[in-house]
Amino acid sequence: MQISLTGQEKLALESRHKKCSDKRECDRIKAILLSDEGWSTIMISQALRKHQSSIVRHLNEYADSQKKTSNNGGSDSYLDSAQTKLVIKHLTE
């Protein structure tokens, strides 16, 4: 998959990359920018030391929904807010 960016999109991604502290998000942005510059997925995967299927997934997700971030935020809690407060109180005592 080849990504084509407008000048404005490229500037926005480069700016976001400079401010970004999440390595995974930076790698996604780099993959998008390198694809726009004509790099193949094989070349991008070698440069970023990521599996080629990951690069293809990153590019497809950007093409489909402009996704630039990863969803590595953990899972939803099984506890309600009252239970969470009790656990926190117990752990701090």
N, C-alpha and C positions, 0 to 999 in steps of 0.2 A: 504494500500500500504506500502510495506517495501522497504526502500532505502538501497542499499549496496554501500559503498564507499571504494575506495582504500586507502591505508595508506597516499599516497600523497594528495588525495582529502580531507581527513579528516584533515590533517595538514594545508592545505590551508584554509579550512573553519574556523578552530579554530583561525588561524592567522587573518583572515578577521574579525572574531567576536570580537577579542581583540581591533582592531583598529576602529571598527564601532561605530558611534555615533547615527545612526538612529535606534530607538527602534524597528520599524517594520522589518527592515532588520535583526536585531539581533534575533528577534523571529523566522523569517524564517530559519536562520542558525541553531538556537537551535533545531527547529523541525526536520530539516534534520539530524543533528548529533544524536539526540535522537532516530530517526527512525533507523538509522544505528546501534545503540546500542541495538535494539530489543524492544524498547518501542512501544506500540500500539498507534493508533491515539487517542483513548479515554484518555490514560494516558498523552500523550503529550498535548492534549487540556486542561486537568485539570491542569497540571503543569504550562502552559503558560497563563491560564485563557482566552483562545480563543475558539470560537465555533469549534466543530469537523469538520464541513464542510470547515472552513478556513484552518485547518491543512491538510486536504485531498487535497485541492486546492494547497497549498504550496508544498506539496510533489509531486503531479502530475506535477506541473510546473517545479520543479527541475528535475524530471525524464525525462520530454519531452525536455527541453531546457536549463538545468543548471541555471534556473532563481533563483537569490538570493535577488534581490532588488524589492521594490514595485514601482508602477508607479504613485504614488501620487504626481504629479508635476503640477497639475492644467490643465486648458484647453488651447487650442490655441487661440490667440488673434484674434478679429474680425477687428482690426485696422491695417493699413499698417504702415510702419516705420515713414512716414511723419505725419500721424495722431497721432501716439504715442508721437512723439516729441512735437506736439502742446498741447496735454493733459498734458504732464509733465511740459511744460513751464507754462501753465495756473495754474496748481496746486502749483507750486513753487512761483508764484507771489502773 
